């Protein structure tokens, strides 16, 4: 494993995943989420949990980067995107379970599914572009 490339790829993935979540889930899906306000923390409570939200994004970025570094020998942005999409489908499975047990709307379900595919496909491509194997000399 290349520690320097790993740290850079992790930081880029973390920043992207955090910003994507802010825009996609926090803004673009804001109205859809407001259709079921009883499912979400009040704004005042949310702020006290913000460090956990940041930690969650860091955990996702770390393990996306770690899986790529350990399991994608060919490397490159394309391979990273494929890994990201595969990870997205794991999250989608969890989202489907959540939809089955919580009164989420179909609009939220679809937004989360599309969001996961975009978020992790792009994040994986970024990690792959940064953590590509060095050319053999």
Secondary structure, DSSP 8 states (H G I E B T S, - for coil): --HHHHHHHHHHHHHHHHHHHIIIIIIITHHHHHTTGGGS--HHHHHHTHHHHHHHHHHHHHHHHHHHHHH-SS-SHHHHHHHHHHHHHHHHHHHHHHHHHS---HHHHHHHHHHHHHHHHHHHHHHHHHS------
